[in-house]
Amino acid sequence: MSPTQARPTTNPKASPKAAPATTRTERLAERFAEHIRQGLLAPGARLPSVRDCAARHGLSPGTVVGAYDLLQARGLVLARPQRGFFVRDRREGGGSVAAPAQVALPSPASAPAPTAPVDATALIRGMLTLRGLQGAPGMGTLPEAWLDAALLQRALRRSGGRAGSAGTWLAYGDPAGDASLRTALALRLGDLGIAAAPAQIVTTVGATHGLDIVARTLLAPGDAVLVDEPGWAVEYARLTMMGARLLPVPRGRAPDGGPDLEVMERLIATHRPRLYVTVSVLHNPTGVSVGAAAAHRVLRLAEAHDLVVVEDDTYAWLAPPHATRLAQLDALQRTVYVSGFAKILAPQWRIGFLAAAPALAERFIDTKLLSSLTSPGPLEQAMAWCLGQGAFRRHVERVGTQLAAARARTVRLAREAGCRFAAEPAGLFGWVDVGADTDVLAQALLDAGWFTAPGSLFHVDRRPTTLMRVNFAAGADARFWSTLRRLRGLQSPPQRCAGHA
């Protein structure tokens, strides 16, 4: 299941596709049907067990069974003997449910088939359509109240007032990106110990676009790609859609924050992957950062096996300045560095960039031309102005202070609720073991008005898990943890759930 919009459907007439519900059975069926029709329950999502659903809504088991039967009759769900009810994949004519790929360590004889592990678009739809919530601990961004709208407005006014700027806006910009921004970014990378000339930097429409450019340039259908696991569902789905074979490398267990090198070496020897895509600093969802020794070992493996390492540093502005970057140690020889500003300025400021060796940078420009022609010059000029302002630096410091306080409070509340952290809390996200199946718990929290991110979203094989990603900036509300504790007590004991990172 993906995190979803929390708006209990008390008036079934709001849905134009269903007749008015009059009985408890029909009202419960319509509650689930509306979430499925809106795309907020992903294909393959497992509905709560009959007993859990009955306890949650104060209904009899027979009422729940009747509601699930109605959903099945409408073609919205499919029953699997001994397993429960699952959301039907409406895009498939045969009526099958999209089952996540069961990906274990691949054997030499067979590689995992390219099957989308989650419906990432359902996840994104949920994140972009939040209304009527009590809170959203599953969000991936900072709260709006923490952002500096005045700074952004000044930046836009300044960029619009530059001499000759209006004339330049009427034509296509530099394919590599605005020159003033690339110069400012070269200085920023220098502060991180990454030596990159402006000519080695290509601007993008957000960090996700940067990752997409790299993959489209360096991969062909059928190529294998090493990915962090747990990791980001959207990256899994995007690579899979391109025809890549995902090879998950465990993260979050090693004491130095790095990947499991034993697994990584076996995967490289067996499948000869082209890329390793990783979040080395403030990893999503565990929050761990790679230590210098682990980073050196990863780079030695990459050099020995002609592997390109794609370093996604999306959370760079939330990280300590001394954090180790692979690109810093490698000097961009076989690393590609990707970052952006949506996590620190505002989600709609879709400005990202990548830095690479000169020859690769030229290839990335060609791919960018084919995918977006150029990137938005006026916004890039505004971003260049921001980077030179003391107000921007003060904003970054203020966010860091707020996040540290929210993180301390969230950690305390989580532990008081009987939860534990599977990794040392750091950065924006906590990887929390709540002691219950978080797929099931997320649906219960949804009905109570809380948007959450269950741990199955962060695994290639979408396995059941007792882990949940919590946004520290949005998780410091005691009501959320009180609700979680209460609903967890109504849930059946977790079965076959991976309660570790």
RODO-2510 file (C-alpha; in nm, 4 decimals, decimal comma):
residues 501
     n   res          X          Y          Z
     1     m     0,0000     0,0000     0,0000
     2     s     0,1118     0,3574    -0,0526
     3     p     0,0563     0,6474     0,1845
     4     t    -0,2803     0,7936     0,1051
     5     q    -0,5042     1,0891     0,1580
     6     a    -0,6928     1,0758     0,4845
     7     r    -1,0473     1,1811     0,4226
     8     p    -1,3024     0,9339     0,5604
     9     t    -1,5865     0,8977     0,3125
    10     t    -1,8993     0,9554     0,5167
    11     n    -2,1138     1,0613     0,2210
    12     p    -2,1017     0,7994    -0,0562
    13     k    -2,2994     1,0330    -0,2846
    14     a    -1,9759     1,2260    -0,3329
    15     s    -1,8652     0,9550    -0,5751
    16     p    -2,0409     0,9826    -0,9112
    17     k    -1,9587     0,6238    -0,9983
    18     a    -2,1450     0,4532    -0,7175
    19     a    -2,5074     0,4355    -0,6079
    20     p    -2,5847     0,5856    -0,2659
    21     a    -2,4814     0,3489     0,0135
    22     t    -2,7438     0,2902     0,2801
    23     t    -2,6189    -0,0019     0,4885
    24     r    -2,3024    -0,0345     0,6943
    25     t    -2,1747    -0,2928     0,4483
    26     e    -2,2238    -0,0561     0,1536
    27     r    -2,0721     0,2411     0,3358
    28     l    -1,7596     0,0454     0,4251
    29     a    -1,7276    -0,0834     0,0698
    30     e    -1,7606     0,2700    -0,0666
    31     r    -1,4898     0,3974     0,1711
    32     f    -1,2388     0,1556     0,0161
    33     a    -1,3799     0,1988    -0,3363
    34     e    -1,3261     0,5746    -0,3273
    35     h    -0,9608     0,5376    -0,2278
    36     i    -0,9086     0,2821    -0,5055
    37     r    -1,0787     0,4986    -0,7704
    38     q    -0,8700     0,8003    -0,6721
    39     g    -0,5547     0,5973    -0,7222
    40     l    -0,4627     0,6311    -0,3557
    41     l    -0,4605     0,2571    -0,2880
    42     a    -0,2046     0,0996    -0,5174
    43     p    -0,2669    -0,2119    -0,7275
    44     g    -0,1604    -0,5095    -0,5208
    45     a    -0,2279    -0,3375    -0,1877
    46     r    -0,3578    -0,5790     0,0759
    47     l    -0,6773    -0,4779     0,2542
    48     p    -0,6879    -0,5207     0,6327
    49     s    -0,7819    -0,8635     0,7611
    50     v    -1,1506    -0,9098     0,8374
    51     r    -1,0825    -0,9153     1,2112
    52     d    -0,8642    -0,6026     1,2058
    53     c    -1,1077    -0,4103     0,9878
    54     a    -1,4004    -0,5061     1,2093
    55     a    -1,2179    -0,3957     1,5245
    56     r    -1,1056    -0,0692     1,3664
    57     h    -1,4532     0,0373     1,2492
    58     g    -1,6580    -0,1160     1,5282
    59     l    -1,8365    -0,3528     1,2910
    60     s    -1,9127    -0,7219     1,2881
    61     p    -1,6877    -0,9545     1,0859
    62     g    -1,9883    -1,0407     0,8716
    63     t    -2,0307    -0,6758     0,7744
    64     v    -1,6653    -0,6574     0,6668
    65     v    -1,6911    -0,9794     0,4667
    66     g    -1,9978    -0,8395     0,2926
    67     a    -1,8153    -0,5159     0,2078
    68     y    -1,5179    -0,7043     0,0661
    69     d    -1,7549    -0,9207    -0,1375
    70     l    -1,9133    -0,6037    -0,2812
    71     l    -1,5708    -0,4713    -0,3784
    72     q    -1,4896    -0,8010    -0,5449
    73     a    -1,8205    -0,7959    -0,7329
    74     r    -1,7377    -0,4460    -0,8622
    75     g    -1,4048    -0,5727    -0,9906
    76     l    -1,2039    -0,3539    -0,7532
    77     v    -1,0408    -0,6261    -0,5431
    78     l    -0,9462    -0,9885    -0,5801
    79     a    -0,9564    -1,2572    -0,3116
    80     r    -0,6548    -1,4819    -0,2636
    81     p    -0,7206    -1,8000    -0,0657
    82     q    -0,5516    -1,8022     0,2744
    83     r    -0,3998    -1,4570     0,2066
    84     g    -0,6833    -1,2043     0,1978
    85     f    -0,8144    -0,9372    -0,0379
    86     f    -0,5925    -0,7330    -0,2697
    87     v    -0,6567    -0,4298    -0,4906
    88     r    -0,7004    -0,5391    -0,8508
    89     d    -0,4740    -0,3912    -1,1159
    90     r    -0,7233    -0,1987    -1,3292
    91     r    -0,4690    -0,1560    -1,6095
    92     e    -0,4647    -0,5280    -1,6853
    93     g    -0,7515    -0,6768    -1,8799
    94     g    -0,7215    -1,0190    -1,7223
    95     g    -0,8221    -0,8942    -1,3826
    96     s    -0,5054    -0,9996    -1,2119
    97     v    -0,3641    -0,8235    -0,9128
    98     a    -0,0229    -0,6649    -0,9578
    99     a     0,1955    -0,8773    -0,7348
   100     p     0,5288    -0,7397    -0,6210
   101     a     0,8330    -0,9248    -0,7445
   102     q     0,9779    -1,1602    -0,4849
   103     v     1,3374    -1,0540    -0,5189
   104     a     1,6003    -1,2421    -0,3238
   105     l     1,9739    -1,2435    -0,3877
   106     p     1,9859    -1,3302    -0,7570
   107     s     2,1439    -1,6602    -0,8541
   108     p     2,3812    -1,6943    -1,1485
   109     a     2,1172    -1,8864    -1,3403
   110     s     1,8475    -1,6225    -1,3223
   111     a     1,8120    -1,2496    -1,2711
   112     p     1,5056    -1,0759    -1,1263
   113     a     1,2469    -0,9921    -1,3887
   114     p     1,1830    -0,6190    -1,4358
   115     t     0,8547    -0,5874    -1,2458
   116     a     0,7500    -0,2582    -1,0868
   117     p     0,7791    -0,3137    -0,7107
   118     v     0,5185    -0,0532    -0,6143
   119     d     0,2752     0,1750    -0,7860
   120     a     0,4866     0,4877    -0,7359
   121     t     0,2305     0,7108    -0,9067
   122     a    -0,0229     0,6198    -0,6378
   123     l     0,2331     0,7226    -0,3783
   124     i     0,2948     1,0570    -0,5480
   125     r    -0,0768     1,1225    -0,5980
   126     g    -0,1279     1,0740    -0,2265
   127     m     0,1525     1,3131    -0,1401
   128     l     0,0255     1,5819    -0,3781
   129     t    -0,3427     1,5693    -0,2837
   130     l    -0,3377     1,5845     0,0953
   131     r    -0,6496     1,7512     0,2325
   132     g    -0,8256     1,7483     0,5673
   133     l    -0,5383     1,5839     0,7545
   134     q    -0,4545     1,6033     1,1202
   135     g    -0,0913     1,5523     1,0213
   136     a     0,1422     1,3937     0,7688
   137     p     0,4385     1,2117     0,9277
   138     g     0,4804     1,0248     0,5982
   139     m     0,5555     1,3354     0,3929
   140     g     0,8964     1,3785     0,2308
   141     t     0,9258     1,7558     0,2629
   142     l     0,9615     2,0260     0,5270
   143     p     0,6459     2,1904     0,6673
   144     e     0,5344     2,4986     0,4756
   145     a     0,5642     2,7083     0,7919
   146     w     0,9391     2,6426     0,7967
   147     l     0,9974     2,7781     0,4456
   148     d     1,0924     3,1360     0,3574
   149     a     0,8391     3,2565     0,1000
   150     a     0,9650     3,6144     0,1266
   151     l     1,3149     3,5076     0,0223
   152     l     1,1784     3,3301    -0,2846
   153     q     0,9670     3,6305    -0,3811
   154     r     1,2679     3,8621    -0,3549
   155     a     1,4731     3,6223    -0,5661
   156     l     1,2123     3,6201    -0,8415
   157     r     1,1865     3,9996    -0,8394
   158     r     1,5662     4,0388    -0,8526
   159     s     1,6058     3,7932    -1,1383
   160     g     1,3254     3,9680    -1,3301
   161     g     1,4900     4,3050    -1,2789
   162     r     1,8284     4,2092    -1,4168
   163     a     1,9420     4,4189    -1,7111
   164     g     1,8453     4,2486    -2,0319
   165     s     1,6858     3,9534    -1,8543
   166     a     1,3446     3,9906    -2,0182
   167     g     1,5005     3,9613    -2,3618
   168     t     1,6894     3,6454    -2,2720
   169     w     1,3694     3,4851    -2,1415
   170     l     1,2100     3,5046    -2,4850
   171     a     1,4531     3,2519    -2,6347
   172     y     1,5806     2,9088    -2,5368
   173     g     1,8467     2,9167    -2,2700
   174     d     2,1859     2,7480    -2,2518
   175     p     2,1329     2,3701    -2,2813
   176     a     2,3724     2,3171    -1,9886
   177     g     2,1785     2,5624    -1,7717
   178     d     2,2081     2,9246    -1,6673
   179     a     2,5758     3,0246    -1,6520
   180     s     2,5388     3,2283    -1,3321
   181     l     2,3798     2,9347    -1,1515
   182     r     2,6430     2,6874    -1,2694
   183     t     2,9145     2,9239    -1,1452
   184     a     2,7422     2,9510    -0,8061
   185     l     2,7027     2,5731    -0,7919
   186     a     3,0735     2,5217    -0,8622
   187     l     3,1462     2,7343    -0,5531
   188     r     2,8938     2,5361    -0,3485
   189     l     3,0505     2,2055    -0,4522
   190     g     3,3907     2,3441    -0,3624
   191     d     3,2618     2,4035    -0,0088
   192     l     3,1793     2,0306     0,0040
   193     g     3,5272     1,9379    -0,1185
   194     i     3,4063     1,8453    -0,4677
   195     a     3,6131     2,0115    -0,7374
   196     a     3,3917     2,0802    -1,0410
   197     a     3,4189     2,3521    -1,3021
   198     p     3,0963     2,5168    -1,4267
   199     a     3,1401     2,3239    -1,7536
   200     q     3,1057     1,9969    -1,5573
   201     i     2,7670     2,0990    -1,4162
   202     v     2,4321     2,0482    -1,5919
   203     t     2,1157     2,1948    -1,4423
   204     t     1,7955     1,9909    -1,4346
   205     v     1,4274     2,0207    -1,3466
   206     g     1,4792     1,8885    -0,9955
   207     a     1,7070     1,6127    -0,8691
   208     t     1,4702     1,3422    -0,9983
   209     h     1,5170     1,4752    -1,3519
   210     g     1,8921     1,4627    -1,2970
   211     l     1,8742     1,0974    -1,1957
   212     d     1,6579     1,0278    -1,4986
   213     i     1,9075     1,1930    -1,7346
   214     v     2,1920     0,9822    -1,5946
   215     a     1,9955     0,6579    -1,6287
   216     r     1,8760     0,7351    -1,9826
   217     t     2,2286     0,8190    -2,0904
   218     l     2,4106     0,5217    -1,9389
   219     l     2,1565     0,2370    -1,9387
   220     a     1,9957     0,0162    -2,2012
   221     p     1,6914    -0,2076    -2,1438
   222     g     1,7962    -0,5210    -1,9583
   223     d     2,0967    -0,3627    -1,7866
   224     a     2,1397    -0,4393    -1,4182
   225     v     2,1518    -0,1590    -1,1612
   226     l     2,2577    -0,1798    -0,7981
   227     v     2,0194     0,0103    -0,5681
   228     d     2,0051     0,0736    -0,1958
   229     e     1,7524    -0,1333    -0,0012
   230     p     1,5628     0,0036     0,1741
   231     g     1,5420     0,2832    -0,0793
   232     w     1,3091     0,5234    -0,2559
   233     a     1,0073     0,3691    -0,4280
   234     v     0,9967     0,6279    -0,7059
   235     e     1,3553     0,5496    -0,8062
   236     y     1,2788     0,1758    -0,8086
   237     a     0,9732     0,2268    -1,0286
   238     r     1,1439     0,4737    -1,2616
   239     l     1,4396     0,2426    -1,3284
   240     t     1,2080    -0,0533    -1,3721
   241     m     0,9968     0,1365    -1,6259
   242     m     1,3153     0,1906    -1,8265
   243     g     1,3703    -0,1853    -1,8385
   244     a     1,6500    -0,2012    -1,5802
   245     r     1,6966    -0,5051    -1,3555
   246     l     1,7144    -0,3953    -0,9914
   247     l     1,9779    -0,5570    -0,7695
   248     p     1,9075    -0,4559    -0,4083
   249     v     2,2066    -0,3952    -0,1789
   250     p     2,1206    -0,3820     0,1947
   251     r     2,1713    -0,0459     0,3665
   252     g     2,1319     0,0536     0,7285
   253     r     2,2872    -0,2552     0,8897
   254     a     2,6601    -0,1860     0,8519
   255     p     2,8071     0,0079     1,1475
   256     d     2,9849     0,2474     0,9088
   257     g     2,6615     0,3364     0,7282
   258     g     2,7731     0,1806     0,4015
   259     p     2,6193    -0,0902     0,1849
   260     d     2,6650    -0,4606     0,2523
   261     l     2,9837    -0,5074     0,0509
   262     e     2,9673    -0,8871     0,0552
   263     v     2,6266    -0,8806    -0,1146
   264     m     2,7437    -0,6055    -0,3461
   265     e     3,0495    -0,8008    -0,4620
   266     r     2,8446    -1,1131    -0,5346
   267     l     2,5900    -0,9145    -0,7352
   268     i     2,8643    -0,7450    -0,9360
   269     a     3,0368    -1,0744    -1,0112
   270     t     2,7131    -1,2392    -1,1203
   271     h     2,5282    -0,9647    -1,3083
   272     r     2,7881    -0,7066    -1,4160
   273     p     2,5731    -0,4010    -1,3339
   274     r     2,6346    -0,0695    -1,5088
   275     l     2,5390     0,1647    -1,2233
   276     y     2,5117     0,1843    -0,8471
   277     v     2,2516     0,4450    -0,7447
   278     t     2,2908     0,5418    -0,3797
   279     v     2,2059     0,8078    -0,1229
   280     s     2,5318     0,8251     0,0678
   281     v     2,4436     1,1139     0,3042
   282     l     2,1248     1,1074     0,5167
   283     h     1,9972     0,8017     0,3350
   284     n     1,6245     0,7818     0,2671
   285     p     1,4642     0,6215     0,4698
   286     t     1,7169     0,5212     0,7394
   287     g     1,8967     0,8533     0,7858
   288     v     2,2411     0,6876     0,7928
   289     s     2,5463     0,8413     0,6234
   290     v     2,8403     0,6537     0,4740
   291     g     3,1668     0,6779     0,6652
   292     a     3,4942     0,7555     0,4900
   293     a     3,6258     0,3964     0,5152
   294     a     3,3061     0,2505     0,3668
   295     a     3,3091     0,5110     0,0900
   296     h     3,6670     0,4158    -0,0036
   297     r     3,5707     0,0470    -0,0238
   298     v     3,2733     0,1236    -0,2504
   299     l     3,4941     0,3276    -0,4819
   300     r     3,7567     0,0526    -0,4989
   301     l     3,4856    -0,1932    -0,6028
   302     a     3,3576     0,0515    -0,8626
   303     e     3,7030     0,0967    -1,0113
   304     a     3,7760    -0,2754    -1,0179
   305     h     3,4512    -0,3546    -1,2013
   306     d     3,4093    -0,0446    -1,4224
   307     l     3,0995     0,0662    -1,2312
   308     v     2,9566     0,4199    -1,2390
   309     v     2,8368     0,5396    -0,8979
   310     v     2,5414     0,7812    -0,9030
   311     e     2,5417     0,9751    -0,5762
   312     d     2,2010     1,1233    -0,4934
   313     d     2,2652     1,4028    -0,2403
   314     t     1,9080     1,5312    -0,2240
   315     y     1,9335     1,6130     0,1475
   316     a     2,2674     1,7952     0,1206
   317     w     2,1459     2,1169     0,2859
   318     l     2,0226     1,9230     0,5914
   319     a     2,3519     1,7365     0,6385
   320     p     2,6527     1,8369     0,8500
   321     p     2,9207     2,0115     0,6429
   322     h     3,1819     1,7443     0,7201
   323     a     2,9730     1,4546     0,5786
   324     t     3,1659     1,2265     0,3435
   325     r     3,0673     1,2369    -0,0235
   326     l     3,1783     0,9702    -0,2686
   327     a     3,2251     1,2395    -0,5323
   328     q     3,4633     1,4208    -0,3010
   329     l     3,6869     1,1164    -0,2593
   330     d     3,6632     1,0163    -0,6248
   331     a     3,6987     1,3675    -0,7714
   332     l     3,4140     1,2860    -1,0152
   333     q     3,6203     1,0269    -1,2020
   334     r     3,3549     0,7535    -1,1960
   335     t     3,0960     0,9211    -0,9747
   336     v     2,8080     1,1391    -1,0879
   337     y     2,6837     1,3797    -0,8224
   338     v     2,3128     1,4768    -0,8219
   339     s     2,1382     1,7255    -0,5933
   340     g     1,8692     1,9946    -0,5831
   341     f     1,6891     2,2553    -0,3758
   342     a     1,3312     2,1297    -0,3318
   343     k     1,4064     1,9905     0,0149
   344     i     1,5410     2,3178     0,1524
   345     l     1,3595     2,5950    -0,0383
   346     a     1,0198     2,4677    -0,1571
   347     p     0,8897     2,1564    -0,3343
   348     q     0,7819     2,3635    -0,6366
   349     w     1,1318     2,5008    -0,6904
   350     r     1,2180     2,2225    -0,9307
   351     i     1,5823     2,3128    -0,9717
   352     g     1,8395     2,0366    -0,9623
   353     f     2,1805     1,9721    -1,1059
   354     l     2,4355     1,7044    -1,1739
   355     a     2,8140     1,7181    -1,1808
   356     a     3,0332     1,4718    -1,3679
   357     a     3,3542     1,4257    -1,5620
   358     p     3,3666     1,6587    -1,8673
   359     a     3,3012     1,3875    -2,1266
   360     l     3,0004     1,2559    -1,9335
   361     a     2,8662     1,6061    -1,8787
   362     e     2,8517     1,6570    -2,2563
   363     r     2,6578     1,3346    -2,2995
   364     f     2,4154     1,4401    -2,0262
   365     i     2,3531     1,7694    -2,2076
   366     d     2,2552     1,5728    -2,5207
   367     t     2,0071     1,3659    -2,3195
   368     k     1,8693     1,6769    -2,1523
   369     l     1,8092     1,8330    -2,4932
   370     l     1,6011     1,5315    -2,5949
   371     s     1,4000     1,5201    -2,2703
   372     s     1,3376     1,8874    -2,1864
   373     l     1,5324     2,1000    -2,4404
   374     t     1,6526     2,3345    -2,1658
   375     s     1,5648     2,4075    -1,8046
   376     p     1,3787     2,7198    -1,6794
   377     g     1,6309     3,0044    -1,7027
   378     p     1,4369     3,2660    -1,4992
   379     l     1,4023     3,0298    -1,2042
   380     e     1,7681     2,9307    -1,2325
   381     q     1,8707     3,2985    -1,2275
   382     a     1,6604     3,3439    -0,9131
   383     m     1,8329     3,0434    -0,7582
   384     a     2,1758     3,1860    -0,8433
   385     w     2,0796     3,5089    -0,6662
   386     c     1,9605     3,3126    -0,3605
   387     l     2,2876     3,1241    -0,3253
   388     g     2,4781     3,4493    -0,2823
   389     q     2,2547     3,5874    -0,0083
   390     g     2,3081     3,5853     0,3657
   391     a     1,9305     3,5406     0,3997
   392     f     1,9589     3,2019     0,2306
   393     r     2,2378     3,0914     0,4626
   394     r     2,0387     3,2056     0,7647
   395     h     1,7365     3,0117     0,6341
   396     v     1,9454     2,6943     0,6114
   397     e     2,0730     2,7462     0,9678
   398     r     1,7222     2,8168     1,0991
   399     v     1,5848     2,5000     0,9369
   400     g     1,8695     2,2985     1,0882
   401     t     1,7871     2,4296     1,4356
   402     q     1,4142     2,3616     1,3940
   403     l     1,4788     2,0128     1,2599
   404     a     1,7098     1,9217     1,5471
   405     a     1,4438     2,0248     1,8010
   406     a     1,1658     1,8408     1,6151
   407     r     1,3830     1,5314     1,5817
   408     a     1,4543     1,5219     1,9556
   409     r     1,0844     1,5531     2,0376
   410     t     0,9780     1,2930     1,7796
   411     v     1,2368     1,0434     1,9044
   412     r     1,1157     1,0882     2,2619
   413     l     0,7485     1,0476     2,1652
   414     a     0,8222     0,7400     1,9518
   415     r     1,0105     0,5675     2,2308
   416     e     0,7395     0,6532     2,4826
   417     a     0,4928     0,4870     2,2432
   418     g     0,6974     0,1650     2,2594
   419     c     0,8723     0,2065     1,9230
   420     r     1,2420     0,1728     1,8507
   421     f     1,4697     0,3140     1,5831
   422     a     1,6379     0,0695     1,3479
   423     a     1,9107     0,3267     1,2785
   424     e     2,0484     0,6197     1,4769
   425     p     1,8088     0,9136     1,4201
   426     a     1,9583     1,1778     1,1889
   427     g     1,8470     1,4166     0,9196
   428     l     1,4837     1,4458     0,8097
   429     f     1,3710     1,0835     0,8430
   430     g     1,3561     0,8181     1,1121
   431     w     1,3362     0,4453     1,0338
   432     v     1,1045     0,3318     1,3108
   433     d     1,0057    -0,0188     1,4171
   434     v     0,6501     0,0142     1,5471
   435     g     0,6022    -0,3569     1,6251
   436     a     0,3100    -0,4095     1,3841
   437     d     0,2551    -0,4627     1,0104
   438     t     0,2835    -0,1059     0,8835
   439     d     0,0864    -0,1753     0,5635
   440     v    -0,2155    -0,2582     0,7792
   441     l    -0,1403     0,0116     1,0348
   442     a    -0,1083     0,2777     0,7639
   443     q    -0,4672     0,2129     0,6518
   444     a    -0,5916     0,2451     1,0077
   445     l    -0,3976     0,5687     1,0528
   446     l    -0,5370     0,6918     0,7217
   447     d    -0,8909     0,6536     0,8525
   448     a    -0,7873     0,8456     1,1648
   449     g    -0,6491     1,1315     0,9535
   450     w    -0,2751     1,0605     0,9515
   451     f    -0,0669     1,0252     0,6327
   452     t     0,2141     0,7718     0,6825
   453     a     0,4821     0,5900     0,4839
   454     p     0,4804     0,2131     0,5554
   455     g     0,8099     0,0308     0,5209
   456     s     0,7028    -0,1904     0,2304
   457     l     0,7323     0,1148     0,0031
   458     f     1,1071     0,1128     0,0541
   459     h     1,1744    -0,2488    -0,0451
   460     v     1,2141    -0,3798    -0,3981
   461     d     0,9988    -0,6835    -0,3200
   462     r     0,7417    -0,4837    -0,1207
   463     r     0,7748    -0,7177     0,1734
   464     p     0,5556    -0,6866     0,4841
   465     t     0,7480    -0,5081     0,7577
   466     t     0,7058    -0,3560     1,1013
   467     l     0,9123    -0,0540     0,9936
   468     m     0,7814     0,2892     0,9014
   469     r     0,9518     0,6031     0,7717
   470     v     0,8678     0,9062     0,9850
   471     n     0,9384     1,2666     0,8900
   472     f     1,0857     1,4255     1,2039
   473     a     0,9614     1,7703     1,1022
   474     a     0,6029     1,6417     1,0808
   475     g     0,6162     1,3680     1,3437
   476     a     0,6489     1,5724     1,6625
   477     d     0,2755     1,5670     1,7331
   478     a     0,1911     1,3647     2,0462
   479     r    -0,1566     1,2922     1,9048
   480     f    -0,0053     1,0907     1,6221
   481     w     0,1923     0,8628     1,8519
   482     s    -0,1064     0,8224     2,0845
   483     t    -0,3223     0,7211     1,7870
   484     l    -0,0547     0,4855     1,6549
   485     r    -0,0224     0,3169     1,9935
   486     r    -0,3998     0,2712     2,0221
   487     l    -0,4453     0,1348     1,6690
   488     r    -0,1452    -0,0928     1,7011
   489     g    -0,3167    -0,2560     1,9985
   490     l    -0,6173    -0,3419     1,7788
   491     q    -0,4056    -0,5142     1,5146
   492     s    -0,3412    -0,8842     1,4918
   493     p     0,0183    -0,9913     1,5714
   494     p     0,2433    -0,9289     1,2672
   495     q     0,3164    -1,2330     1,0540
   496     r     0,6265    -1,2806     0,8366
   497     c     0,7178    -0,9146     0,8789
   498     a     1,0762    -0,8000     0,8380
   499     g     1,1372    -0,5916     1,1464
   500     h     1,4830    -0,4733     1,0449
   501     a     1,6444    -0,2453     0,7945
***
